[in-house]
Amino acid sequence: MSFAALTSAMVVRQGAAPDWLHFLLPRILYFNTLVLFVSSGTLEWSRRRIAAGPRGSTSSVEGLAGLSGLYLTLALGLLFVTGQVVAWRQLAAQGLFLSTAPSSAFFYVLTALHGLHVMGGLGGLVYVLHRLRGKSGPVPHAALGAAALYWHFMDGLWLYLLVILVTRL
């Protein structure tokens, strides 16, 4: 709901203001998009490998492959967040800051809010990895499924934001 409200506010603000500044998005955002979608693929692959092992055990070959895929997903998620910081620095180098114009403010707020949500997803993946590596209790299929669903939602949300940013900024 926050993203819908913010994008609605952005559209209204753009139409009502002569001070709207159009600028090119940093090209790294397109690379970041690829990284995020690849991470979604590695997460889904991992989830299926872990589920294919005997009773979801991570000690099987399938389970170990799934576990390594989760680590790869985590690394790709961190790469995405790092790429977002690089994009902010590129805009700052062009003299576009949070307070420069309404358009740059919306860019920073939307991408920062999404970045915070991605970091929350990374926290969920760390929790799942901790549970999978632990020797106590069964593999947390529900936690892994929830983390995967959340992560895939963040991908779709990012695609939505990127389209909005490309068409409006």
Phi and psi in radians as a Rosetta constraint file:
Dihedral C 1 N 2 CA 2 C 2 CIRCULARHARMONIC -1.075 0.35
Dihedral N 2 CA 2 C 2 N 3 CIRCULARHARMONIC -0.750 0.35
Dihedral C 2 N 3 CA 3 C 3 CIRCULARHARMONIC -1.206 0.35
Dihedral N 3 CA 3 C 3 N 4 CIRCULARHARMONIC -0.662 0.35
Dihedral C 3 N 4 CA 4 C 4 CIRCULARHARMONIC -1.122 0.35
Dihedral N 4 CA 4 C 4 N 5 CIRCULARHARMONIC -0.755 0.35
Dihedral C 4 N 5 CA 5 C 5 CIRCULARHARMONIC -1.118 0.35
Dihedral N 5 CA 5 C 5 N 6 CIRCULARHARMONIC -0.761 0.35
Dihedral C 5 N 6 CA 6 C 6 CIRCULARHARMONIC -1.162 0.35
Dihedral N 6 CA 6 C 6 N 7 CIRCULARHARMONIC -0.715 0.35
Dihedral C 6 N 7 CA 7 C 7 CIRCULARHARMONIC -1.218 0.35
Dihedral N 7 CA 7 C 7 N 8 CIRCULARHARMONIC -0.619 0.35
Dihedral C 7 N 8 CA 8 C 8 CIRCULARHARMONIC -1.098 0.35
Dihedral N 8 CA 8 C 8 N 9 CIRCULARHARMONIC -0.789 0.35
Dihedral C 8 N 9 CA 9 C 9 CIRCULARHARMONIC -1.080 0.35
Dihedral N 9 CA 9 C 9 N 10 CIRCULARHARMONIC -0.648 0.35
Dihedral C 9 N 10 CA 10 C 10 CIRCULARHARMONIC -1.126 0.35
Dihedral N 10 CA 10 C 10 N 11 CIRCULARHARMONIC -0.782 0.35
Dihedral C 10 N 11 CA 11 C 11 CIRCULARHARMONIC -1.100 0.35
Dihedral N 11 CA 11 C 11 N 12 CIRCULARHARMONIC -0.782 0.35
Dihedral C 11 N 12 CA 12 C 12 CIRCULARHARMONIC -1.129 0.35
Dihedral N 12 CA 12 C 12 N 13 CIRCULARHARMONIC -0.780 0.35
Dihedral C 12 N 13 CA 13 C 13 CIRCULARHARMONIC -1.116 0.35
Dihedral N 13 CA 13 C 13 N 14 CIRCULARHARMONIC -0.678 0.35
Dihedral C 13 N 14 CA 14 C 14 CIRCULARHARMONIC -1.123 0.35
Dihedral N 14 CA 14 C 14 N 15 CIRCULARHARMONIC -0.745 0.35
Dihedral C 14 N 15 CA 15 C 15 CIRCULARHARMONIC -1.242 0.35
Dihedral N 15 CA 15 C 15 N 16 CIRCULARHARMONIC -0.425 0.35
Dihedral C 15 N 16 CA 16 C 16 CIRCULARHARMONIC -1.752 0.35
Dihedral N 16 CA 16 C 16 N 17 CIRCULARHARMONIC 0.037 0.35
Dihedral C 16 N 17 CA 17 C 17 CIRCULARHARMONIC -2.237 0.35
Dihedral N 17 CA 17 C 17 N 18 CIRCULARHARMONIC 2.265 0.35
Dihedral C 17 N 18 CA 18 C 18 CIRCULARHARMONIC -1.368 0.35
Dihedral N 18 CA 18 C 18 N 19 CIRCULARHARMONIC -0.170 0.35
Dihedral C 18 N 19 CA 19 C 19 CIRCULARHARMONIC -1.622 0.35
Dihedral N 19 CA 19 C 19 N 20 CIRCULARHARMONIC 0.242 0.35
Dihedral C 19 N 20 CA 20 C 20 CIRCULARHARMONIC -1.256 0.35
Dihedral N 20 CA 20 C 20 N 21 CIRCULARHARMONIC 2.204 0.35
Dihedral C 20 N 21 CA 21 C 21 CIRCULARHARMONIC -1.866 0.35
Dihedral N 21 CA 21 C 21 N 22 CIRCULARHARMONIC 2.073 0.35
Dihedral C 21 N 22 CA 22 C 22 CIRCULARHARMONIC -1.497 0.35
Dihedral N 22 CA 22 C 22 N 23 CIRCULARHARMONIC 2.403 0.35
Dihedral C 22 N 23 CA 23 C 23 CIRCULARHARMONIC -2.575 0.35
Dihedral N 23 CA 23 C 23 N 24 CIRCULARHARMONIC 2.771 0.35
Dihedral C 23 N 24 CA 24 C 24 CIRCULARHARMONIC -1.390 0.35
Dihedral N 24 CA 24 C 24 N 25 CIRCULARHARMONIC 2.395 0.35
Dihedral C 24 N 25 CA 25 C 25 CIRCULARHARMONIC -1.268 0.35
Dihedral N 25 CA 25 C 25 N 26 CIRCULARHARMONIC 2.567 0.35
Dihedral C 25 N 26 CA 26 C 26 CIRCULARHARMONIC -1.040 0.35
Dihedral N 26 CA 26 C 26 N 27 CIRCULARHARMONIC 2.389 0.35
Dihedral C 26 N 27 CA 27 C 27 CIRCULARHARMONIC -1.113 0.35
Dihedral N 27 CA 27 C 27 N 28 CIRCULARHARMONIC -0.405 0.35
Dihedral C 27 N 28 CA 28 C 28 CIRCULARHARMONIC -1.108 0.35
Dihedral N 28 CA 28 C 28 N 29 CIRCULARHARMONIC -0.359 0.35
Dihedral C 28 N 29 CA 29 C 29 CIRCULARHARMONIC -1.088 0.35
Dihedral N 29 CA 29 C 29 N 30 CIRCULARHARMONIC -0.552 0.35
Dihedral C 29 N 30 CA 30 C 30 CIRCULARHARMONIC -1.274 0.35
Dihedral N 30 CA 30 C 30 N 31 CIRCULARHARMONIC -0.658 0.35
Dihedral C 30 N 31 CA 31 C 31 CIRCULARHARMONIC -1.127 0.35
Dihedral N 31 CA 31 C 31 N 32 CIRCULARHARMONIC -0.743 0.35
Dihedral C 31 N 32 CA 32 C 32 CIRCULARHARMONIC -1.041 0.35
Dihedral N 32 CA 32 C 32 N 33 CIRCULARHARMONIC -0.651 0.35
Dihedral C 32 N 33 CA 33 C 33 CIRCULARHARMONIC -1.083 0.35
Dihedral N 33 CA 33 C 33 N 34 CIRCULARHARMONIC -0.782 0.35
Dihedral C 33 N 34 CA 34 C 34 CIRCULARHARMONIC -1.064 0.35
Dihedral N 34 CA 34 C 34 N 35 CIRCULARHARMONIC -0.777 0.35
Dihedral C 34 N 35 CA 35 C 35 CIRCULARHARMONIC -1.038 0.35
Dihedral N 35 CA 35 C 35 N 36 CIRCULARHARMONIC -0.766 0.35
Dihedral C 35 N 36 CA 36 C 36 CIRCULARHARMONIC -1.155 0.35
Dihedral N 36 CA 36 C 36 N 37 CIRCULARHARMONIC -0.697 0.35
Dihedral C 36 N 37 CA 37 C 37 CIRCULARHARMONIC -1.237 0.35
Dihedral N 37 CA 37 C 37 N 38 CIRCULARHARMONIC -0.627 0.35
Dihedral C 37 N 38 CA 38 C 38 CIRCULARHARMONIC -1.125 0.35
Dihedral N 38 CA 38 C 38 N 39 CIRCULARHARMONIC -0.699 0.35
Dihedral C 38 N 39 CA 39 C 39 CIRCULARHARMONIC -1.103 0.35
Dihedral N 39 CA 39 C 39 N 40 CIRCULARHARMONIC -0.598 0.35
Dihedral C 39 N 40 CA 40 C 40 CIRCULARHARMONIC -1.155 0.35
Dihedral N 40 CA 40 C 40 N 41 CIRCULARHARMONIC -0.673 0.35
Dihedral C 40 N 41 CA 41 C 41 CIRCULARHARMONIC -1.142 0.35
Dihedral N 41 CA 41 C 41 N 42 CIRCULARHARMONIC -0.744 0.35
Dihedral C 41 N 42 CA 42 C 42 CIRCULARHARMONIC -1.177 0.35
Dihedral N 42 CA 42 C 42 N 43 CIRCULARHARMONIC -0.601 0.35
Dihedral C 42 N 43 CA 43 C 43 CIRCULARHARMONIC -1.168 0.35
Dihedral N 43 CA 43 C 43 N 44 CIRCULARHARMONIC -0.758 0.35
Dihedral C 43 N 44 CA 44 C 44 CIRCULARHARMONIC -1.158 0.35
Dihedral N 44 CA 44 C 44 N 45 CIRCULARHARMONIC -0.720 0.35
Dihedral C 44 N 45 CA 45 C 45 CIRCULARHARMONIC -1.048 0.35
Dihedral N 45 CA 45 C 45 N 46 CIRCULARHARMONIC -0.777 0.35
Dihedral C 45 N 46 CA 46 C 46 CIRCULARHARMONIC -1.099 0.35
Dihedral N 46 CA 46 C 46 N 47 CIRCULARHARMONIC -0.778 0.35
Dihedral C 46 N 47 CA 47 C 47 CIRCULARHARMONIC -1.049 0.35
Dihedral N 47 CA 47 C 47 N 48 CIRCULARHARMONIC -0.732 0.35
Dihedral C 47 N 48 CA 48 C 48 CIRCULARHARMONIC -1.212 0.35
Dihedral N 48 CA 48 C 48 N 49 CIRCULARHARMONIC -0.655 0.35
Dihedral C 48 N 49 CA 49 C 49 CIRCULARHARMONIC -1.122 0.35
Dihedral N 49 CA 49 C 49 N 50 CIRCULARHARMONIC -0.756 0.35
Dihedral C 49 N 50 CA 50 C 50 CIRCULARHARMONIC -1.143 0.35
Dihedral N 50 CA 50 C 50 N 51 CIRCULARHARMONIC -0.724 0.35
Dihedral C 50 N 51 CA 51 C 51 CIRCULARHARMONIC -1.171 0.35
Dihedral N 51 CA 51 C 51 N 52 CIRCULARHARMONIC -0.490 0.35
Dihedral C 51 N 52 CA 52 C 52 CIRCULARHARMONIC -1.367 0.35
Dihedral N 52 CA 52 C 52 N 53 CIRCULARHARMONIC -0.319 0.35
Dihedral C 52 N 53 CA 53 C 53 CIRCULARHARMONIC -1.219 0.35
Dihedral N 53 CA 53 C 53 N 54 CIRCULARHARMONIC 2.889 0.35
Dihedral C 53 N 54 CA 54 C 54 CIRCULARHARMONIC -1.070 0.35
Dihedral N 54 CA 54 C 54 N 55 CIRCULARHARMONIC 2.021 0.35
Dihedral C 54 N 55 CA 55 C 55 CIRCULARHARMONIC 0.914 0.35
Dihedral N 55 CA 55 C 55 N 56 CIRCULARHARMONIC 0.496 0.35
Dihedral C 55 N 56 CA 56 C 56 CIRCULARHARMONIC 1.274 0.35
Dihedral N 56 CA 56 C 56 N 57 CIRCULARHARMONIC 0.321 0.35
Dihedral C 56 N 57 CA 57 C 57 CIRCULARHARMONIC -1.203 0.35
Dihedral N 57 CA 57 C 57 N 58 CIRCULARHARMONIC 2.408 0.35
Dihedral C 57 N 58 CA 58 C 58 CIRCULARHARMONIC -1.547 0.35
Dihedral N 58 CA 58 C 58 N 59 CIRCULARHARMONIC 0.037 0.35
Dihedral C 58 N 59 CA 59 C 59 CIRCULARHARMONIC -1.528 0.35
Dihedral N 59 CA 59 C 59 N 60 CIRCULARHARMONIC -0.200 0.35
Dihedral C 59 N 60 CA 60 C 60 CIRCULARHARMONIC -1.375 0.35
Dihedral N 60 CA 60 C 60 N 61 CIRCULARHARMONIC 2.924 0.35
Dihedral C 60 N 61 CA 61 C 61 CIRCULARHARMONIC -1.048 0.35
Dihedral N 61 CA 61 C 61 N 62 CIRCULARHARMONIC -0.786 0.35
Dihedral C 61 N 62 CA 62 C 62 CIRCULARHARMONIC -1.078 0.35
Dihedral N 62 CA 62 C 62 N 63 CIRCULARHARMONIC -0.762 0.35
Dihedral C 62 N 63 CA 63 C 63 CIRCULARHARMONIC -1.144 0.35
Dihedral N 63 CA 63 C 63 N 64 CIRCULARHARMONIC -0.702 0.35
Dihedral C 63 N 64 CA 64 C 64 CIRCULARHARMONIC -1.153 0.35
Dihedral N 64 CA 64 C 64 N 65 CIRCULARHARMONIC -0.673 0.35
Dihedral C 64 N 65 CA 65 C 65 CIRCULARHARMONIC -1.103 0.35
Dihedral N 65 CA 65 C 65 N 66 CIRCULARHARMONIC -0.742 0.35
Dihedral C 65 N 66 CA 66 C 66 CIRCULARHARMONIC -1.101 0.35
Dihedral N 66 CA 66 C 66 N 67 CIRCULARHARMONIC -0.694 0.35
Dihedral C 66 N 67 CA 67 C 67 CIRCULARHARMONIC -1.101 0.35
Dihedral N 67 CA 67 C 67 N 68 CIRCULARHARMONIC -0.759 0.35
Dihedral C 67 N 68 CA 68 C 68 CIRCULARHARMONIC -1.168 0.35
Dihedral N 68 CA 68 C 68 N 69 CIRCULARHARMONIC -0.574 0.35
Dihedral C 68 N 69 CA 69 C 69 CIRCULARHARMONIC -1.137 0.35
Dihedral N 69 CA 69 C 69 N 70 CIRCULARHARMONIC -0.602 0.35
Dihedral C 69 N 70 CA 70 C 70 CIRCULARHARMONIC -1.171 0.35
Dihedral N 70 CA 70 C 70 N 71 CIRCULARHARMONIC -0.674 0.35
Dihedral C 70 N 71 CA 71 C 71 CIRCULARHARMONIC -1.114 0.35
Dihedral N 71 CA 71 C 71 N 72 CIRCULARHARMONIC -0.679 0.35
Dihedral C 71 N 72 CA 72 C 72 CIRCULARHARMONIC -1.127 0.35
Dihedral N 72 CA 72 C 72 N 73 CIRCULARHARMONIC -0.721 0.35
Dihedral C 72 N 73 CA 73 C 73 CIRCULARHARMONIC -1.063 0.35
Dihedral N 73 CA 73 C 73 N 74 CIRCULARHARMONIC -0.750 0.35
Dihedral C 73 N 74 CA 74 C 74 CIRCULARHARMONIC -1.064 0.35
Dihedral N 74 CA 74 C 74 N 75 CIRCULARHARMONIC -0.777 0.35
Dihedral C 74 N 75 CA 75 C 75 CIRCULARHARMONIC -1.112 0.35
Dihedral N 75 CA 75 C 75 N 76 CIRCULARHARMONIC -0.723 0.35
Dihedral C 75 N 76 CA 76 C 76 CIRCULARHARMONIC -1.159 0.35
Dihedral N 76 CA 76 C 76 N 77 CIRCULARHARMONIC -0.644 0.35
Dihedral C 76 N 77 CA 77 C 77 CIRCULARHARMONIC -1.108 0.35
Dihedral N 77 CA 77 C 77 N 78 CIRCULARHARMONIC -0.722 0.35
Dihedral C 77 N 78 CA 78 C 78 CIRCULARHARMONIC -1.144 0.35
Dihedral N 78 CA 78 C 78 N 79 CIRCULARHARMONIC -0.646 0.35
Dihedral C 78 N 79 CA 79 C 79 CIRCULARHARMONIC -1.110 0.35
Dihedral N 79 CA 79 C 79 N 80 CIRCULARHARMONIC -0.693 0.35
Dihedral C 79 N 80 CA 80 C 80 CIRCULARHARMONIC -1.058 0.35
Dihedral N 80 CA 80 C 80 N 81 CIRCULARHARMONIC -0.858 0.35
Dihedral C 80 N 81 CA 81 C 81 CIRCULARHARMONIC -1.086 0.35
Dihedral N 81 CA 81 C 81 N 82 CIRCULARHARMONIC -0.721 0.35
Dihedral C 81 N 82 CA 82 C 82 CIRCULARHARMONIC -1.080 0.35
Dihedral N 82 CA 82 C 82 N 83 CIRCULARHARMONIC -0.718 0.35
Dihedral C 82 N 83 CA 83 C 83 CIRCULARHARMONIC -1.090 0.35
Dihedral N 83 CA 83 C 83 N 84 CIRCULARHARMONIC -0.604 0.35
Dihedral C 83 N 84 CA 84 C 84 CIRCULARHARMONIC -1.156 0.35
Dihedral N 84 CA 84 C 84 N 85 CIRCULARHARMONIC -0.702 0.35
Dihedral C 84 N 85 CA 85 C 85 CIRCULARHARMONIC -1.108 0.35
Dihedral N 85 CA 85 C 85 N 86 CIRCULARHARMONIC -0.693 0.35
Dihedral C 85 N 86 CA 86 C 86 CIRCULARHARMONIC -1.073 0.35
Dihedral N 86 CA 86 C 86 N 87 CIRCULARHARMONIC -0.726 0.35
Dihedral C 86 N 87 CA 87 C 87 CIRCULARHARMONIC -1.068 0.35
Dihedral N 87 CA 87 C 87 N 88 CIRCULARHARMONIC -0.743 0.35
Dihedral C 87 N 88 CA 88 C 88 CIRCULARHARMONIC -1.088 0.35
Dihedral N 88 CA 88 C 88 N 89 CIRCULARHARMONIC -0.711 0.35
Dihedral C 88 N 89 CA 89 C 89 CIRCULARHARMONIC -1.157 0.35
Dihedral N 89 CA 89 C 89 N 90 CIRCULARHARMONIC -0.632 0.35
Dihedral C 89 N 90 CA 90 C 90 CIRCULARHARMONIC -1.132 0.35
Dihedral N 90 CA 90 C 90 N 91 CIRCULARHARMONIC -0.727 0.35
Dihedral C 90 N 91 CA 91 C 91 CIRCULARHARMONIC -1.144 0.35
Dihedral N 91 CA 91 C 91 N 92 CIRCULARHARMONIC -0.709 0.35
Dihedral C 91 N 92 CA 92 C 92 CIRCULARHARMONIC -1.096 0.35
Dihedral N 92 CA 92 C 92 N 93 CIRCULARHARMONIC -0.640 0.35
Dihedral C 92 N 93 CA 93 C 93 CIRCULARHARMONIC -1.143 0.35
Dihedral N 93 CA 93 C 93 N 94 CIRCULARHARMONIC -0.429 0.35
Dihedral C 93 N 94 CA 94 C 94 CIRCULARHARMONIC -1.521 0.35
Dihedral N 94 CA 94 C 94 N 95 CIRCULARHARMONIC -0.014 0.35
Dihedral C 94 N 95 CA 95 C 95 CIRCULARHARMONIC 1.504 0.35
Dihedral N 95 CA 95 C 95 N 96 CIRCULARHARMONIC 0.280 0.35
Dihedral C 95 N 96 CA 96 C 96 CIRCULARHARMONIC -1.789 0.35
Dihedral N 96 CA 96 C 96 N 97 CIRCULARHARMONIC 1.936 0.35
Dihedral C 96 N 97 CA 97 C 97 CIRCULARHARMONIC -2.072 0.35
Dihedral N 97 CA 97 C 97 N 98 CIRCULARHARMONIC 3.116 0.35
Dihedral C 97 N 98 CA 98 C 98 CIRCULARHARMONIC -0.984 0.35
Dihedral N 98 CA 98 C 98 N 99 CIRCULARHARMONIC -0.685 0.35
Dihedral C 98 N 99 CA 99 C 99 CIRCULARHARMONIC -1.698 0.35
Dihedral N 99 CA 99 C 99 N 100 CIRCULARHARMONIC 0.106 0.35
Dihedral C 99 N 100 CA 100 C 100 CIRCULARHARMONIC -1.181 0.35
Dihedral N 100 CA 100 C 100 N 101 CIRCULARHARMONIC -0.855 0.35
Dihedral C 100 N 101 CA 101 C 101 CIRCULARHARMONIC -2.711 0.35
Dihedral N 101 CA 101 C 101 N 102 CIRCULARHARMONIC 2.801 0.35
Dihedral C 101 N 102 CA 102 C 102 CIRCULARHARMONIC -1.013 0.35
Dihedral N 102 CA 102 C 102 N 103 CIRCULARHARMONIC -0.665 0.35
Dihedral C 102 N 103 CA 103 C 103 CIRCULARHARMONIC -1.119 0.35
Dihedral N 103 CA 103 C 103 N 104 CIRCULARHARMONIC -0.749 0.35
Dihedral C 103 N 104 CA 104 C 104 CIRCULARHARMONIC -1.211 0.35
Dihedral N 104 CA 104 C 104 N 105 CIRCULARHARMONIC -0.573 0.35
Dihedral C 104 N 105 CA 105 C 105 CIRCULARHARMONIC -1.104 0.35
Dihedral N 105 CA 105 C 105 N 106 CIRCULARHARMONIC -0.774 0.35
Dihedral C 105 N 106 CA 106 C 106 CIRCULARHARMONIC -1.112 0.35
Dihedral N 106 CA 106 C 106 N 107 CIRCULARHARMONIC -0.691 0.35
Dihedral C 106 N 107 CA 107 C 107 CIRCULARHARMONIC -1.029 0.35
Dihedral N 107 CA 107 C 107 N 108 CIRCULARHARMONIC -0.893 0.35
Dihedral C 107 N 108 CA 108 C 108 CIRCULARHARMONIC -1.104 0.35
Dihedral N 108 CA 108 C 108 N 109 CIRCULARHARMONIC -0.756 0.35
Dihedral C 108 N 109 CA 109 C 109 CIRCULARHARMONIC -1.145 0.35
Dihedral N 109 CA 109 C 109 N 110 CIRCULARHARMONIC -0.821 0.35
Dihedral C 109 N 110 CA 110 C 110 CIRCULARHARMONIC -1.129 0.35
Dihedral N 110 CA 110 C 110 N 111 CIRCULARHARMONIC -0.777 0.35
Dihedral C 110 N 111 CA 111 C 111 CIRCULARHARMONIC -1.262 0.35
Dihedral N 111 CA 111 C 111 N 112 CIRCULARHARMONIC -0.595 0.35
Dihedral C 111 N 112 CA 112 C 112 CIRCULARHARMONIC -1.189 0.35
Dihedral N 112 CA 112 C 112 N 113 CIRCULARHARMONIC -0.742 0.35
Dihedral C 112 N 113 CA 113 C 113 CIRCULARHARMONIC -1.110 0.35
Dihedral N 113 CA 113 C 113 N 114 CIRCULARHARMONIC -0.730 0.35
Dihedral C 113 N 114 CA 114 C 114 CIRCULARHARMONIC -1.131 0.35
Dihedral N 114 CA 114 C 114 N 115 CIRCULARHARMONIC -0.728 0.35
Dihedral C 114 N 115 CA 115 C 115 CIRCULARHARMONIC -1.036 0.35
Dihedral N 115 CA 115 C 115 N 116 CIRCULARHARMONIC -0.681 0.35
Dihedral C 115 N 116 CA 116 C 116 CIRCULARHARMONIC -1.128 0.35
Dihedral N 116 CA 116 C 116 N 117 CIRCULARHARMONIC -0.685 0.35
Dihedral C 116 N 117 CA 117 C 117 CIRCULARHARMONIC -1.159 0.35
Dihedral N 117 CA 117 C 117 N 118 CIRCULARHARMONIC -0.675 0.35
Dihedral C 117 N 118 CA 118 C 118 CIRCULARHARMONIC -1.115 0.35
Dihedral N 118 CA 118 C 118 N 119 CIRCULARHARMONIC -0.706 0.35
Dihedral C 118 N 119 CA 119 C 119 CIRCULARHARMONIC -1.119 0.35
Dihedral N 119 CA 119 C 119 N 120 CIRCULARHARMONIC -0.591 0.35
Dihedral C 119 N 120 CA 120 C 120 CIRCULARHARMONIC -1.106 0.35
Dihedral N 120 CA 120 C 120 N 121 CIRCULARHARMONIC -0.695 0.35
Dihedral C 120 N 121 CA 121 C 121 CIRCULARHARMONIC -1.120 0.35
Dihedral N 121 CA 121 C 121 N 122 CIRCULARHARMONIC -0.650 0.35
Dihedral C 121 N 122 CA 122 C 122 CIRCULARHARMONIC -1.116 0.35
Dihedral N 122 CA 122 C 122 N 123 CIRCULARHARMONIC -0.682 0.35
Dihedral C 122 N 123 CA 123 C 123 CIRCULARHARMONIC -1.084 0.35
Dihedral N 123 CA 123 C 123 N 124 CIRCULARHARMONIC -0.691 0.35
Dihedral C 123 N 124 CA 124 C 124 CIRCULARHARMONIC -1.104 0.35
Dihedral N 124 CA 124 C 124 N 125 CIRCULARHARMONIC -0.707 0.35
Dihedral C 124 N 125 CA 125 C 125 CIRCULARHARMONIC -1.152 0.35
Dihedral N 125 CA 125 C 125 N 126 CIRCULARHARMONIC -0.681 0.35
Dihedral C 125 N 126 CA 126 C 126 CIRCULARHARMONIC -1.099 0.35
Dihedral N 126 CA 126 C 126 N 127 CIRCULARHARMONIC -0.716 0.35
Dihedral C 126 N 127 CA 127 C 127 CIRCULARHARMONIC -1.052 0.35
Dihedral N 127 CA 127 C 127 N 128 CIRCULARHARMONIC -0.816 0.35
Dihedral C 127 N 128 CA 128 C 128 CIRCULARHARMONIC -1.094 0.35
Dihedral N 128 CA 128 C 128 N 129 CIRCULARHARMONIC -0.766 0.35
Dihedral C 128 N 129 CA 129 C 129 CIRCULARHARMONIC -1.066 0.35
Dihedral N 129 CA 129 C 129 N 130 CIRCULARHARMONIC -0.717 0.35
Dihedral C 129 N 130 CA 130 C 130 CIRCULARHARMONIC -1.070 0.35
Dihedral N 130 CA 130 C 130 N 131 CIRCULARHARMONIC -0.757 0.35
Dihedral C 130 N 131 CA 131 C 131 CIRCULARHARMONIC -1.175 0.35
Dihedral N 131 CA 131 C 131 N 132 CIRCULARHARMONIC -0.679 0.35
Dihedral C 131 N 132 CA 132 C 132 CIRCULARHARMONIC -1.199 0.35
Dihedral N 132 CA 132 C 132 N 133 CIRCULARHARMONIC -0.597 0.35
Dihedral C 132 N 133 CA 133 C 133 CIRCULARHARMONIC -1.396 0.35
Dihedral N 133 CA 133 C 133 N 134 CIRCULARHARMONIC -0.361 0.35
Dihedral C 133 N 134 CA 134 C 134 CIRCULARHARMONIC -1.262 0.35
Dihedral N 134 CA 134 C 134 N 135 CIRCULARHARMONIC 2.682 0.35
Dihedral C 134 N 135 CA 135 C 135 CIRCULARHARMONIC -1.636 0.35
Dihedral N 135 CA 135 C 135 N 136 CIRCULARHARMONIC -0.083 0.35
Dihedral C 135 N 136 CA 136 C 136 CIRCULARHARMONIC -1.697 0.35
Dihedral N 136 CA 136 C 136 N 137 CIRCULARHARMONIC 2.280 0.35
Dihedral C 136 N 137 CA 137 C 137 CIRCULARHARMONIC 1.374 0.35
Dihedral N 137 CA 137 C 137 N 138 CIRCULARHARMONIC 3.010 0.35
Dihedral C 137 N 138 CA 138 C 138 CIRCULARHARMONIC -1.310 0.35
Dihedral N 138 CA 138 C 138 N 139 CIRCULARHARMONIC 2.858 0.35
Dihedral C 138 N 139 CA 139 C 139 CIRCULARHARMONIC -1.123 0.35
Dihedral N 139 CA 139 C 139 N 140 CIRCULARHARMONIC 2.315 0.35
Dihedral C 139 N 140 CA 140 C 140 CIRCULARHARMONIC -1.370 0.35
Dihedral N 140 CA 140 C 140 N 141 CIRCULARHARMONIC 1.333 0.35
Dihedral C 140 N 141 CA 141 C 141 CIRCULARHARMONIC -1.037 0.35
Dihedral N 141 CA 141 C 141 N 142 CIRCULARHARMONIC -0.694 0.35
Dihedral C 141 N 142 CA 142 C 142 CIRCULARHARMONIC -1.140 0.35
Dihedral N 142 CA 142 C 142 N 143 CIRCULARHARMONIC -0.726 0.35
Dihedral C 142 N 143 CA 143 C 143 CIRCULARHARMONIC -1.154 0.35
Dihedral N 143 CA 143 C 143 N 144 CIRCULARHARMONIC -0.730 0.35
Dihedral C 143 N 144 CA 144 C 144 CIRCULARHARMONIC -1.128 0.35
Dihedral N 144 CA 144 C 144 N 145 CIRCULARHARMONIC -0.743 0.35
Dihedral C 144 N 145 CA 145 C 145 CIRCULARHARMONIC -1.110 0.35
Dihedral N 145 CA 145 C 145 N 146 CIRCULARHARMONIC -0.724 0.35
Dihedral C 145 N 146 CA 146 C 146 CIRCULARHARMONIC -1.158 0.35
Dihedral N 146 CA 146 C 146 N 147 CIRCULARHARMONIC -0.739 0.35
Dihedral C 146 N 147 CA 147 C 147 CIRCULARHARMONIC -1.108 0.35
Dihedral N 147 CA 147 C 147 N 148 CIRCULARHARMONIC -0.701 0.35
Dihedral C 147 N 148 CA 148 C 148 CIRCULARHARMONIC -1.152 0.35
Dihedral N 148 CA 148 C 148 N 149 CIRCULARHARMONIC -0.765 0.35
Dihedral C 148 N 149 CA 149 C 149 CIRCULARHARMONIC -1.070 0.35
Dihedral N 149 CA 149 C 149 N 150 CIRCULARHARMONIC -0.788 0.35
Dihedral C 149 N 150 CA 150 C 150 CIRCULARHARMONIC -1.058 0.35
Dihedral N 150 CA 150 C 150 N 151 CIRCULARHARMONIC -0.779 0.35
Dihedral C 150 N 151 CA 151 C 151 CIRCULARHARMONIC -1.105 0.35
Dihedral N 151 CA 151 C 151 N 152 CIRCULARHARMONIC -0.762 0.35
Dihedral C 151 N 152 CA 152 C 152 CIRCULARHARMONIC -1.123 0.35
Dihedral N 152 CA 152 C 152 N 153 CIRCULARHARMONIC -0.638 0.35
Dihedral C 152 N 153 CA 153 C 153 CIRCULARHARMONIC -1.110 0.35
Dihedral N 153 CA 153 C 153 N 154 CIRCULARHARMONIC -0.699 0.35
Dihedral C 153 N 154 CA 154 C 154 CIRCULARHARMONIC -1.089 0.35
Dihedral N 154 CA 154 C 154 N 155 CIRCULARHARMONIC -0.597 0.35
Dihedral C 154 N 155 CA 155 C 155 CIRCULARHARMONIC -1.111 0.35
Dihedral N 155 CA 155 C 155 N 156 CIRCULARHARMONIC -0.875 0.35
Dihedral C 155 N 156 CA 156 C 156 CIRCULARHARMONIC -1.074 0.35
Dihedral N 156 CA 156 C 156 N 157 CIRCULARHARMONIC -0.707 0.35
Dihedral C 156 N 157 CA 157 C 157 CIRCULARHARMONIC -1.098 0.35
Dihedral N 157 CA 157 C 157 N 158 CIRCULARHARMONIC -0.728 0.35
Dihedral C 157 N 158 CA 158 C 158 CIRCULARHARMONIC -1.099 0.35
Dihedral N 158 CA 158 C 158 N 159 CIRCULARHARMONIC -0.719 0.35
Dihedral C 158 N 159 CA 159 C 159 CIRCULARHARMONIC -1.083 0.35
Dihedral N 159 CA 159 C 159 N 160 CIRCULARHARMONIC -0.760 0.35
Dihedral C 159 N 160 CA 160 C 160 CIRCULARHARMONIC -1.010 0.35
Dihedral N 160 CA 160 C 160 N 161 CIRCULARHARMONIC -0.850 0.35
Dihedral C 160 N 161 CA 161 C 161 CIRCULARHARMONIC -1.100 0.35
Dihedral N 161 CA 161 C 161 N 162 CIRCULARHARMONIC -0.726 0.35
Dihedral C 161 N 162 CA 162 C 162 CIRCULARHARMONIC -1.099 0.35
Dihedral N 162 CA 162 C 162 N 163 CIRCULARHARMONIC -0.747 0.35
Dihedral C 162 N 163 CA 163 C 163 CIRCULARHARMONIC -1.088 0.35
Dihedral N 163 CA 163 C 163 N 164 CIRCULARHARMONIC -0.778 0.35
Dihedral C 163 N 164 CA 164 C 164 CIRCULARHARMONIC -1.074 0.35
Dihedral N 164 CA 164 C 164 N 165 CIRCULARHARMONIC -0.793 0.35
Dihedral C 164 N 165 CA 165 C 165 CIRCULARHARMONIC -1.150 0.35
Dihedral N 165 CA 165 C 165 N 166 CIRCULARHARMONIC -0.723 0.35
Dihedral C 165 N 166 CA 166 C 166 CIRCULARHARMONIC -1.130 0.35
Dihedral N 166 CA 166 C 166 N 167 CIRCULARHARMONIC -0.719 0.35
Dihedral C 166 N 167 CA 167 C 167 CIRCULARHARMONIC -1.420 0.35
Dihedral N 167 CA 167 C 167 N 168 CIRCULARHARMONIC -0.403 0.35
Dihedral C 167 N 168 CA 168 C 168 CIRCULARHARMONIC -1.840 0.35
Dihedral N 168 CA 168 C 168 N 169 CIRCULARHARMONIC -0.415 0.35
